[in-house]
Amino acid sequence: MKSALAGFCTGVAVVTALDPEDGRPVGMAVQSFSSVSLDPPLVCFCPAHTSTTWPRIRAAGRFAVNVLAADQEELCRRFAVTGGDKFAGTAWRPGGAGGAPLLDGALATVECTLDAVLDGGDHAIALGRVDAPTAHRDTGPLLYFRRTYGRLPSAESTESAAARARSFSSSSMSASMASARSRSEA
């Protein structure tokens, strides 16, 4: 199963919170982050039951998802390990209510309130109700594929696509999104 699913390329994010017991920042790298619903706005990530960070994020009840940029591989590696002070030398600022750390340089941050935790075998499925989604940078994402980090082939093509996306009027984008949603099965 691992071999087959390694062929699915994902983005990478770091989920952060403030530990409610000592007020210290905690965080973990995830590749299992996804948008779930637009109405209500929900996202999910899937922490392993063996995670030592997940119980502290769960206890906080609020978290931030920091979507990593292509130039943040080192940061991802720091948050992908167990133990140690992952925030040593990491630039961040507290988010809105709950103060979940927002990592400097992230492509986007999605501040959430924990909505539900479902059983997912050897992982939990954490659903977050989105409180504050914010795009920060216009650059390529950090990708994970077959146990390797990667980037999109060309930053120029990413910038061109972003420029084309910005050129659409918000009304035509809304109409296109509503039409696509009505045809989507996912």
MOMO-V472292 format. One record per run of one state. SS is the DSSP state (H for helix, E for strand, C for the rest). FROM is the first residue (numbers start at 1). TO is the last residue. Records with the same first field share a line. If there is no record, write none. Layout:
BEGIN
SS=FROM-TO ; FROM-TO
END
This chain:
BEGIN
C=1-1 ; 6-9 ; 12-12 ; 19-24 ; 31-33 ; 39-40 ; 46-47 ; 49-53 ; 61-61 ; 68-68 ; 70-72 ; 80-91 ; 95-100 ; 104-107 ; 121-122 ; 136-140 ; 142-142 ; 146-147 ; 151-154 ; 168-169 ; 184-186
H=2-5 ; 54-60 ; 73-79 ; 155-167 ; 170-183
E=10-11 ; 13-18 ; 25-30 ; 34-38 ; 41-45 ; 48-48 ; 62-67 ; 69-69 ; 92-94 ; 101-103 ; 108-120 ; 123-135 ; 141-141 ; 143-145 ; 148-150
END
